[in-house]
Amino acid sequence: MSTLNASIGMNEVLTLSAFLFSIGLYGLFTRRGIIAILMCIELMLNAVNLNLIAFDRLYVHDGAGQVMALFSIAVAAAEIAVGLALAINLFRLRAATNADEADGLHEPNGFRN
């Protein structure tokens, strides 16, 4: 039984990363739901993490790219927590998760006079 031992080159990794980032950017500009927007931001951050690890593997070989990617994942987890808290607050105040409804959250009680 033979195993496939193929190595993925830098061009393929950068192409995949650009594709993931483009999908996330397109979704960021076209989606109105807060949850969908957060998912698109996460997709873009994952593309950046893929680039960090790929360049670390190609040039540096000391693990700095992997450490930066882990730090980025931790920051992304905090960003998701804050984003979901805002989405829950918006849903409680307006009964909607549309990003266009979030413009009045800075007013007292979330409503304009």
C-alpha positions as CSV (number, residue, x, y, z in Angstrom):
1,M,0.0,0.0,0.0
2,S,1.6,3.2,-1.1
3,T,0.9,6.6,0.4
4,L,0.8,9.9,-1.5
5,N,3.7,12.1,-0.4
6,A,3.0,15.3,-2.2
7,S,4.2,18.7,-1.0
8,I,2.1,21.8,-1.4
9,G,4.1,24.6,-2.8
10,M,4.1,28.3,-1.8
11,N,2.1,29.3,-4.9
12,E,-0.8,27.0,-4.0
13,V,-0.8,28.2,-0.4
14,L,-0.8,31.8,-1.4
15,T,-3.6,31.2,-4.0
16,L,-5.7,29.4,-1.4
17,S,-5.1,32.2,1.1
18,A,-6.0,34.9,-1.5
19,F,-9.2,32.9,-2.4
20,L,-10.2,32.6,1.2
21,F,-9.6,36.3,1.8
22,S,-11.5,37.3,-1.3
23,I,-14.5,35.2,-0.2
24,G,-14.4,36.8,3.2
25,L,-14.1,40.3,1.8
26,Y,-17.0,39.7,-0.7
27,G,-19.2,38.4,2.2
28,L,-18.2,41.4,4.4
29,F,-19.5,43.8,1.8
30,T,-22.6,41.9,0.7
31,R,-24.0,40.5,3.9
32,R,-26.2,42.4,6.4
33,G,-26.5,39.9,9.2
34,I,-24.2,40.4,12.1
35,I,-23.4,36.7,12.4
36,A,-22.6,36.4,8.7
37,I,-20.4,39.5,8.9
38,L,-18.5,38.0,11.9
39,M,-18.1,34.7,9.9
40,C,-16.6,36.6,7.0
41,I,-14.2,38.4,9.2
42,E,-13.1,35.1,10.7
43,L,-12.5,33.7,7.2
44,M,-10.3,36.7,6.4
45,L,-8.4,36.2,9.6
46,N,-7.9,32.5,8.8
47,A,-6.5,33.5,5.4
48,V,-4.0,35.8,7.1
49,N,-3.0,33.0,9.5
50,L,-2.4,30.7,6.6
51,N,-0.1,33.3,5.1
52,L,1.8,33.7,8.4
53,I,2.4,30.0,8.7
54,A,3.3,29.6,5.0
55,F,5.9,32.4,5.1
56,D,7.3,31.1,8.4
57,R,7.7,27.6,6.8
58,L,9.4,29.1,3.7
59,Y,11.7,31.7,5.0
60,V,12.2,31.8,8.8
61,H,11.9,28.2,10.2
62,D,11.9,29.4,13.8
63,G,8.2,29.2,14.6
64,A,7.6,33.0,14.8
65,G,4.8,32.8,12.2
66,Q,3.1,30.0,14.1
67,V,3.2,32.0,17.3
68,M,1.8,35.0,15.6
69,A,-0.9,32.8,14.1
70,L,-1.8,31.5,17.6
71,F,-1.9,35.0,18.9
72,S,-4.2,36.0,16.0
73,I,-6.5,33.1,16.8
74,A,-6.7,34.3,20.4
75,V,-7.5,37.8,19.3
76,A,-10.1,36.5,16.9
77,A,-11.8,34.5,19.7
78,A,-12.1,37.7,21.7
79,E,-13.4,39.5,18.7
80,I,-16.1,36.9,18.2
81,A,-17.1,37.1,21.9
82,V,-17.5,40.8,21.7
83,G,-19.3,40.6,18.3
84,L,-21.7,37.9,19.6
85,A,-22.4,40.0,22.7
86,L,-23.3,43.0,20.5
87,A,-25.5,40.7,18.4
88,I,-27.4,39.4,21.4
89,N,-27.8,43.0,22.7
90,L,-29.1,44.1,19.3
91,F,-31.5,41.2,19.2
92,R,-32.8,42.0,22.7
93,L,-33.4,45.7,21.9
94,R,-34.6,45.5,18.3
95,A,-35.5,41.8,17.7
96,A,-33.3,41.9,14.6
97,T,-29.7,40.9,13.8
98,N,-29.4,43.1,10.8
99,A,-26.3,45.3,10.9
100,D,-28.3,48.3,9.6
101,E,-30.3,48.2,12.8
102,A,-27.2,48.7,15.0
103,D,-26.9,52.5,14.3
104,G,-29.0,53.5,17.3
105,L,-27.3,51.4,20.0
106,H,-25.4,54.4,21.3
107,E,-28.6,56.2,22.3
108,P,-30.2,55.7,25.7
109,N,-32.2,52.5,25.7
110,G,-31.1,51.9,22.1
111,F,-33.9,54.1,20.7
112,R,-33.9,57.5,19.1
113,N,-36.3,60.2,20.2
